[in-house]
Amino acid sequence: MKKGILDICVLRAISRGESYGYKIINDLTGIIEISESTLYPILKRLEAAGFVVTRTAEFSGRLRRYYKITALGIEKLKSGRDDLLEINKIARKLFGGQN
């Protein structure tokens, strides 16, 4: 389940505009913990599924890969958002204000 949540979090970060790995990690800081070793396989999986497209450009003498969400990715993000809201509703009913 966490894998799916991470996918949706990454898609949400990218949905705000073209992005790259380090920026995605920073954008998600304080929301969910994600490392580079976790992020890059997610990005490859999202690209293979057609949810994001990539381009490579030079930045400070190095090549940087930029990710952009596709129309299919936006659909996946909306579906994932609905699923997360439903999970949140279930968790509130199960646990209420319990810690």
N, C-alpha and C positions, 0 to 999 in steps of 0.2 A: 504494500500500500504506500509506503514512504517513497518508493521509486516513482510512482505516479504523481505524488504530491510534488516531488522535486521537479519532475518534468513540467508541471503546470507553473511552478514558481519561476523556472527558467524562461518558459514561454512568456510569462507576464513581464519579466524584466526586459525581454527583447521586444515585446509589443510596444514599449514606450519609445522605440526608435532603434535603429541599427546599433549593435553593440559588439563588444569583444569580451573574451574570457575574464580578464581582471576586473573590468567594469561590471560585468554581471555578478561576480562574487561580491563586489562592494555594494551593488544595488540591493543584494539580498541580505547583507549583514544586518543583524537585528531582527530579521524575519525568520530565517531558517539557516542553520549551519550547513555550509557546503564548501568543500575543498576543491582545489584544481583537479586532483585525482578522481574526484566524483563528477565534477562539472564536464570535463571533456568527453567522457563516454556518453553522457546525456546529450551533449550537443551533436555528437556523431549519430546517435540514435534518432534524434529529432530531424537531422538532415536526411538520413536514410529514409525516414517515413514521409518526407516531403513537407514537414512542418516549418522548417527554416531553410533558407538558402544562404550560401556564403560567398564572400569575395575576399580576395587578398590584396592588401595595399601596403606600401612601405610606410613605416613610421619610425622616426629617429634611427634610420639606418637598418632597421629590421623589418621583416615581413610580419604583418599582423592580419589575422583572420577575423573578418567582421561577419556577424550573423544578422539576418533580417527575417522576420516572421512572414509566412506566406498566408494566402487566404485559407488554405487547409489548416494551417497552424492557428489562425484566429478561431476557426470552428472548434478545434481541439481545446483551445483555451476557454471558450465559452462553455463547452461541455464539462471540462474539468472544474470550472468555477461552480457550476451547478452541483456537481458531485461533492465538492468541498463544503458547500453550504448545507447540503443534506447531511453529510457526516457531522458537521458542527451542530446541527439541530439534534441529531441522535445523541451526541456526546453530552449536550446540555440536559437532555431528558434523562440520560443514564446517571450522570454525576452531579447535576445541578451546580451548587456552589461548593462542592467538596473539593479539597486539595489532595 
